[in-house]
Amino acid sequence: MTVLVRDLRPDVPADVEAFARVRHLALPFILWTPAGVLHHLLHTHPDARSRSLVAEEDGETIGTAQVGLVHDSPEPGQAYLNVYVHPERLRRGAGGLLVRTAEEYLAAEGATRLFAWVLDEPGNRAFAERHGYERRRSAHFLRLDLANGTLPPPPSPPAGVELRTAADYADDPRPLFALDAETMADEPGDVDVEFTDYEAWLAETWRHPLLDHDLTTVAVVDGRPVAFSSAFTDGRGRYSTAMTGTARAYRGRGLARLVKTASLHRARAAGYTEAFTGNDTDNAPMLAVNKRLGYEICGTEVRYVRELG
C-alpha cells in the first residue's frame, strides 16, 4: 500500500469532509467541521502562506496537516505545522511524510523555527523527538457535561457592568477587535504577535462559520467592552470557548467568570450538551475559573519546537 501527500482540494466536498473527520477522530476536543476546515484554508491571511495537506492511502484520507508562517510575528521565520493521523491508521508512514513535506515547504518560504502541538502520549512525543523537535510548554483540553452537569448560577453583574452579546456589535465589531487584541497580547505563548490587522480579524475570526455571535458574551462598562467569552458551536450539540479575556484595567473583578458563566447558561438553554475549552497549563487564573464551572481535563497537548539550519 502506498501513502502519498497532496494538498487538500477545497472544491471537492468529500475531500474537505474526510479532512474534518480525521481531525475529529484524532483530536475530538476541538470542533472540526467541513465549514471550519474550508474557512481556515480559504481565509487565513495570504502572508501566512497557509496550506492544508492530506496523506492518502489507496484513496483513503488517513492523515492531515495544517502548516503556515506566523506572519504577524515581529520576529521573522516563525512557522507552525500541526500533523494529526487517523488513530486507526498509525505507523503507516503518513505522519512522517506529512512532516517532511511540511518542513520542506516552510523552509522554502523562509521559516527558521517550527512549532508543533503534539498530544501528550508516549508514541506522539517519541515521534516528535525522532524528527528533531524539542519539548516546550503544554496545554490542557477541558470538557464540561452541559446536559447532565451542574452549572453554578449566573452571577449578577456588578454595578455599572452590562452584559451583551457579539450580535449587538454586528454593525461595528471594531470595539471587540480592540478588546481581543489587548487580551491576546497577554496570552501565554511561544511567539509574540502584533495583532493589529482589523480586516484580517474580520475575515478570519468575526466571519468564522462556527463563531456564535448570540452566545459570545461581552461585559460592557460605560459603553466599552471590557471582558468577553467567545463561543464556537458546531450545530450538533457541541460548544467551545475559544477565548475568554478581560481588559487589563478591569482584571481581578470576576468579569471573566461572569461572561463565561452567562455564555454557558445560554448554550445549555439553546440545547448544547457538551462544552470544551483549552488552557495553557501555566494559566492558573483561567484554570481556576474553569474548575469552578465544572470543567474537567480530558486531554493534554505539548508544544514542540525545531530550529532549522
C-alpha positions as CSV (number, residue, x, y, z in Angstrom):
1,M,0.0,0.0,0.0
2,T,1.3,3.4,-1.0
3,V,0.9,6.6,1.0
4,L,1.1,9.9,-0.8
5,V,0.7,13.5,0.4
6,R,-1.1,16.2,-1.5
7,D,-2.9,19.5,-0.9
8,L,-6.5,19.5,0.3
9,R,-8.9,20.1,-2.6
10,P,-11.3,22.9,-1.4
11,D,-13.6,22.4,-4.4
12,V,-14.2,18.7,-3.5
13,P,-16.7,18.5,-0.6
14,A,-15.8,14.8,0.1
15,D,-12.2,15.8,0.4
16,V,-13.0,18.5,3.0
17,E,-15.3,16.2,4.8
18,A,-12.7,13.5,5.1
19,F,-10.1,16.0,6.4
20,A,-12.6,17.1,9.1
21,R,-13.5,13.5,10.0
22,V,-9.8,12.5,10.5
23,R,-9.2,15.6,12.6
24,H,-12.2,14.8,14.8
25,L,-11.1,11.3,15.4
26,A,-7.6,12.3,16.2
27,L,-8.5,15.4,18.3
28,P,-12.1,15.2,19.5
29,F,-11.7,18.1,21.9
30,I,-11.9,20.7,19.1
31,L,-14.8,21.4,16.9
32,W,-13.9,20.1,13.4
33,T,-16.5,20.7,10.7
34,P,-16.0,20.9,6.9
35,A,-17.1,24.5,7.0
36,G,-14.4,25.3,9.6
37,V,-11.7,23.4,7.7
38,L,-12.6,25.2,4.5
39,H,-12.7,28.6,6.2
40,H,-9.2,28.1,7.6
41,L,-7.9,27.1,4.2
42,L,-9.5,30.0,2.2
43,H,-9.4,32.9,4.7
44,T,-6.1,32.6,6.6
45,H,-4.1,35.8,5.8
46,P,-2.2,35.4,2.5
47,D,1.1,36.3,4.1
48,A,0.8,33.1,6.3
49,R,1.4,31.0,3.1
50,S,-1.0,28.5,4.7
51,R,-1.5,25.0,3.3
52,S,-3.7,22.1,4.3
53,L,-2.3,18.8,3.4
54,V,-3.7,15.3,3.4
55,A,-2.0,11.9,3.5
56,E,-3.8,9.4,1.4
57,E,-3.5,5.6,1.3
58,D,-5.3,3.8,-1.6
59,G,-7.8,6.7,-1.9
60,E,-8.5,7.0,1.8
61,T,-7.5,10.1,3.8
62,I,-5.6,8.8,6.8
63,G,-3.6,11.9,7.8
64,T,-3.8,15.7,7.9
65,A,-1.6,18.7,8.4
66,Q,-2.2,22.5,8.6
67,V,1.0,24.5,8.1
68,G,2.0,28.1,7.6
69,L,4.1,31.1,8.7
70,V,3.3,33.2,11.8
71,H,3.0,36.2,9.5
72,D,2.1,38.7,12.3
73,S,5.1,38.0,14.5
74,P,7.7,40.8,14.8
75,E,10.3,38.0,14.6
76,P,10.6,36.6,11.0
77,G,10.9,33.0,10.3
78,Q,8.4,31.6,12.8
79,A,6.1,28.9,11.5
80,Y,3.8,26.1,12.5
81,L,2.9,22.6,11.4
82,N,0.3,20.5,13.2
83,V,0.0,16.9,12.0
84,Y,-2.8,14.5,13.0
85,V,-3.3,11.0,11.7
86,H,-6.3,8.8,11.9
87,P,-5.9,6.8,15.2
88,E,-6.5,3.5,13.5
89,R,-4.1,4.2,10.6
90,L,-0.9,4.9,12.6
91,R,2.5,3.5,11.7
92,R,1.9,3.5,8.0
93,G,4.3,6.4,7.2
94,A,1.6,9.1,6.9
95,G,2.8,11.2,9.8
96,G,6.5,11.2,8.7
97,L,5.6,12.0,5.1
98,L,3.4,14.9,6.2
99,V,6.2,16.3,8.4
100,R,8.8,16.1,5.7
101,T,6.5,17.7,3.1
102,A,5.6,20.5,5.5
103,E,9.2,21.2,6.6
104,E,10.4,21.4,3.0
105,Y,7.6,23.8,2.1
106,L,8.1,26.0,5.2
107,A,11.9,26.1,4.8
108,A,11.4,27.3,1.2
109,E,9.1,30.0,2.5
110,G,11.8,31.3,4.8
111,A,10.9,29.5,8.1
112,T,13.7,29.1,10.6
113,R,11.8,27.9,13.6
114,L,8.9,25.4,13.6
115,F,6.3,24.9,16.3
116,A,4.0,21.9,16.5
117,W,1.4,20.7,19.0
118,V,1.5,17.0,19.9
119,L,-0.9,15.1,22.1
120,D,0.8,14.2,25.3
121,E,1.1,10.5,24.8
122,P,4.3,8.4,24.7
123,G,4.1,7.5,21.0
124,N,3.4,11.0,19.9
125,R,6.2,12.5,22.0
126,A,8.6,10.0,20.7
127,F,7.6,10.7,17.1
128,A,8.2,14.4,17.6
129,E,11.6,13.9,19.2
130,R,12.7,11.4,16.5
131,H,12.1,14.2,14.0
132,G,14.3,16.7,15.9
133,Y,11.7,18.5,17.9
134,E,12.3,19.6,21.5
135,R,9.6,19.8,24.2
136,R,8.4,23.2,25.4
137,R,5.2,24.1,27.3
138,S,1.9,22.3,27.5
139,A,-1.9,23.0,27.5
140,H,-4.9,21.2,28.7
141,F,-8.2,20.4,26.9
142,L,-11.2,20.6,29.3
143,R,-14.7,19.3,28.9
144,L,-18.0,20.1,30.7
145,D,-21.1,18.0,30.5
146,L,-23.7,20.6,29.8
147,A,-26.6,18.1,29.6
148,N,-26.1,16.5,33.0
149,G,-23.6,18.6,34.9
150,T,-24.5,21.3,37.4
151,L,-23.6,24.9,36.4
152,P,-23.2,27.5,39.2
153,P,-25.9,30.1,39.0
154,P,-25.0,33.0,36.8
155,P,-23.6,35.8,39.0
156,S,-25.3,39.2,38.9
157,P,-23.3,41.8,37.0
158,P,-21.5,44.2,39.4
159,A,-22.8,47.8,39.5
160,G,-22.0,49.6,36.2
161,V,-21.5,46.4,34.2
162,E,-23.9,45.4,31.5
163,L,-24.0,42.0,29.7
164,R,-24.3,42.0,25.9
165,T,-23.6,39.6,23.1
166,A,-21.4,39.8,20.0
167,A,-24.6,40.1,18.0
168,D,-25.1,43.5,19.4
169,Y,-21.9,44.6,17.6
170,A,-23.0,43.3,14.2
171,D,-22.9,46.8,12.7
172,D,-19.5,47.7,14.1
173,P,-17.4,45.0,15.7
174,R,-14.2,47.1,16.0
175,P,-14.6,47.5,19.8
176,L,-14.5,43.7,20.1
177,F,-11.4,43.6,17.9
178,A,-9.7,46.1,20.2
179,L,-10.5,44.0,23.2
180,D,-9.5,40.8,21.6
181,A,-6.1,42.3,20.5
182,E,-5.4,43.5,24.1
183,T,-6.2,40.2,25.7
184,M,-4.3,38.2,23.1
185,A,-1.2,40.2,23.8
186,D,-1.1,38.8,27.3
187,E,-1.9,35.2,26.4
188,P,0.9,32.7,27.3
189,G,2.7,31.6,24.2
190,D,6.0,30.8,22.4
191,V,5.7,33.5,19.7
192,D,4.9,37.2,20.1
193,V,2.4,38.6,17.6
194,E,1.3,42.0,16.6
195,F,-2.4,41.8,16.4
196,T,-3.2,44.9,14.5
197,D,-4.9,43.9,11.2
198,Y,-8.6,44.6,11.6
199,E,-9.6,43.4,8.1
200,A,-7.7,40.1,8.7
201,W,-9.5,39.7,12.1
202,L,-12.9,40.3,10.3
203,A,-12.1,37.6,7.7
204,E,-10.5,35.0,10.0
205,T,-12.4,35.4,13.3
206,W,-15.5,37.6,13.1
207,R,-16.8,35.8,9.9
208,H,-15.7,32.3,11.0
209,P,-18.7,30.0,10.3
210,L,-18.6,28.4,13.8
211,L,-18.4,31.7,15.7
212,D,-21.7,32.0,17.5
213,H,-22.5,35.7,17.9
214,D,-25.5,35.1,20.0
215,L,-23.6,33.0,22.6
216,T,-20.4,35.1,22.6
217,T,-20.9,37.2,25.7
218,V,-19.5,40.6,26.5
219,A,-19.2,42.7,29.6
220,V,-19.6,46.4,29.0
221,V,-18.7,49.4,31.2
222,D,-19.5,52.9,30.2
223,G,-20.2,51.7,26.7
224,R,-16.9,50.0,26.3
225,P,-16.4,46.2,26.1
226,V,-14.1,45.2,28.9
227,A,-14.4,41.4,29.0
228,F,-15.7,38.7,26.7
229,S,-16.0,34.9,26.2
230,S,-16.1,33.9,22.5
231,A,-18.3,30.9,21.7
232,F,-18.0,28.5,18.8
233,T,-20.7,25.9,18.0
234,D,-20.9,23.1,15.5
235,G,-24.7,22.8,15.3
236,R,-24.5,19.3,16.6
237,G,-24.7,19.9,20.3
238,R,-21.0,20.8,20.9
239,Y,-19.9,24.2,22.1
240,S,-16.4,25.5,22.6
241,T,-14.9,28.6,24.2
242,A,-12.0,29.8,22.0
243,M,-11.0,32.8,24.2
244,T,-12.1,34.4,27.4
245,G,-10.3,37.6,28.3
246,T,-10.5,40.8,30.3
247,A,-9.0,44.2,29.6
248,R,-6.0,44.9,31.8
249,A,-7.6,47.7,33.8
250,Y,-10.6,45.5,34.7
251,R,-8.9,42.3,35.8
252,G,-9.5,40.9,39.3
253,R,-13.2,41.7,39.4
254,G,-14.6,38.4,38.3
255,L,-15.6,39.5,34.9
256,A,-14.1,36.6,33.1
257,R,-16.1,34.2,35.2
258,L,-19.2,36.4,34.7
259,V,-19.2,36.3,30.9
260,K,-18.2,32.7,30.6
261,T,-20.9,31.5,33.1
262,A,-23.5,33.6,31.3
263,S,-22.5,32.1,27.9
264,L,-22.6,28.6,29.2
265,H,-26.1,29.1,30.6
266,R,-27.2,30.4,27.2
267,A,-25.6,27.5,25.4
268,R,-27.4,25.0,27.6
269,A,-30.7,26.7,27.1
270,A,-30.0,26.6,23.3
271,G,-29.7,22.8,23.5
272,Y,-25.9,22.3,23.5
273,T,-24.8,19.3,25.5
274,E,-21.0,19.4,25.6
275,A,-18.7,22.3,26.3
276,F,-15.0,22.3,25.6
277,T,-12.2,24.8,26.2
278,G,-8.4,24.9,26.5
279,N,-5.9,26.4,28.9
280,D,-2.2,26.7,29.0
281,T,-1.0,24.7,32.0
282,D,0.5,27.9,33.4
283,N,-2.7,29.9,33.1
284,A,-3.7,29.5,36.7
285,P,-6.5,32.1,36.8
286,M,-8.4,30.6,33.9
287,L,-7.8,27.1,35.1
288,A,-9.4,28.1,38.4
289,V,-12.4,29.7,36.7
290,N,-13.0,26.6,34.6
291,K,-12.7,24.3,37.6
292,R,-15.3,26.3,39.4
293,L,-17.6,26.0,36.4
294,G,-17.2,22.2,36.5
295,Y,-14.8,21.6,33.6
296,E,-12.6,18.5,33.8
297,I,-9.3,17.9,32.0
298,C,-9.9,15.5,29.1
299,G,-6.6,15.7,27.3
300,T,-3.2,17.5,27.1
301,E,-1.1,18.7,24.3
302,V,2.6,19.5,24.3
303,R,4.3,22.3,22.3
304,Y,7.4,21.2,20.4
305,V,9.9,23.3,18.5
306,R,12.6,22.6,15.9
307,E,15.2,25.1,14.8
308,L,16.0,24.8,11.0
309,G,19.5,25.4,9.6
